[in-house]
């Protein structure tokens, strides 16, 4: 069993792949399992998210 902490999508709670889409909002980072969930989150939270030019994957 892996000891790596698995991230859950901030919209649907499914597991997030290692290079899953994410948004950085100030000091908070939201992660998503897919572009669809990220798009729905953006629609539901218009004005809270930066323009679509943000990074799609994590840089670690």
RALINKA-V173567 format. One record per residue. PSI is psi in degrees with one decimal (* if undefined). OMEGA is omega in degrees with one decimal (NA if undefined). Layout:
[[PSI OMEGA] [PSI OMEGA]]
This chain:
[[136.1 -178.8] [142.2 178.0] [3.2 178.5] [132.8 178.6] [123.1 178.9] [131.4 179.8] [148.3 177.1] [141.2 178.9] [133.7 180.0] [-5.0 176.5] [-54.0 -172.3] [-6.6 178.4] [9.0 174.0] [160.9 178.4] [144.4 179.9] [127.7 176.6] [158.8 -177.2] [-36.3 180.0] [31.2 -179.3] [154.3 179.2] [147.2 176.9] [161.5 176.5] [141.7 174.6] [119.7 179.9] [94.8 -176.4] [-118.5 179.3] [9.7 -177.2] [138.0 176.8] [124.3 177.4] [140.8 179.0] [149.7 -177.1] [151.1 -179.5] [-22.6 -177.8] [168.3 178.7] [-31.2 179.2] [-47.0 178.9] [-39.5 178.0] [-42.9 179.8] [-41.7 178.6] [-41.9 178.3] [-43.5 179.1] [-42.2 179.5] [-43.3 -178.0] [-21.2 -176.2] [43.4 -179.2] [135.8 -179.1] [-18.5 -179.4] [-25.6 -174.2] [149.2 175.7] [169.0 177.4] [157.7 -177.2] [2.2 -179.9] [5.6 -179.3] [168.7 -178.6] [145.4 177.2] [-30.2 -176.6] [164.0 179.4] [144.7 173.5] [104.7 -179.4] [* NA]]
